Amino acid sequence: MVVTPEKAEKPYMVVRKAEPPVTQVAEIRPEKQLPPTASHVPLYALLGALAVGGALGLHALANRTA
């Protein structure tokens, strides 16, 4: 029951508006995976350069102390 400003009691009714149907906006698709095109060649080149640099550093250190 609801009391109105005129102090009268009236039954309480809930009025709901009809909701429009839900429209599908986008389709869910699985993510595409990239093809495995990467190689380890840059890593091997970096390790080789570090090895050559280390060898040259040790050679310079050996000549300096000898």
C-alpha positions in Angstrom: 0.0 0.0 0.0 1.1 3.5 -0.8 0.0 6.7 1.0 -0.6 9.6 -1.5 -0.1 13.3 -0.6 -3.9 13.5 0.0 -3.4 10.9 2.7 -5.2 8.2 0.8 -4.1 4.6 0.7 -3.7 3.1 -2.8 -2.4 -0.3 -3.9 1.2 -0.2 -5.1 1.7 -1.5 -8.6 5.0 -1.8 -10.5 4.7 -1.0 -14.2 7.6 -2.1 -16.3 8.1 -1.0 -19.9 8.7 -3.7 -22.5 12.4 -3.9 -23.3 13.4 -4.1 -26.9 15.1 -7.4 -27.9 18.8 -7.5 -27.6 20.5 -7.3 -31.0 23.8 -8.9 -31.7 26.3 -6.2 -32.6 29.4 -8.2 -33.4 30.3 -11.9 -33.8 32.9 -13.3 -31.5 35.7 -14.9 -33.5 38.7 -16.7 -32.3 41.9 -14.7 -32.4 44.2 -15.5 -35.4 47.7 -16.7 -34.4 50.7 -15.5 -36.2 52.7 -18.0 -38.1 56.0 -19.1 -36.5 58.4 -17.1 -38.7 61.0 -16.1 -36.1 64.4 -17.7 -36.0 67.3 -17.9 -33.6 69.8 -16.5 -36.0 70.0 -13.0 -34.3 70.5 -14.6 -30.9 73.3 -16.8 -32.3 74.9 -13.7 -33.9 74.8 -11.8 -30.6 76.3 -14.7 -28.7 79.0 -15.0 -31.3 79.8 -11.3 -31.1 80.0 -11.5 -27.3 82.3 -14.5 -27.6 84.6 -12.7 -30.0 84.6 -9.6 -27.8 85.4 -11.6 -24.7 88.2 -13.4 -26.6 89.7 -10.1 -27.7 89.4 -8.7 -24.2 91.2 -11.7 -22.7 93.9 -11.5 -25.3 94.4 -7.8 -24.6 94.5 -8.5 -20.9 97.1 -11.3 -21.3 99.3 -9.1 -23.5 99.1 -6.3 -20.9 100.2 -8.4 -17.9 102.8 -10.5 -19.7 
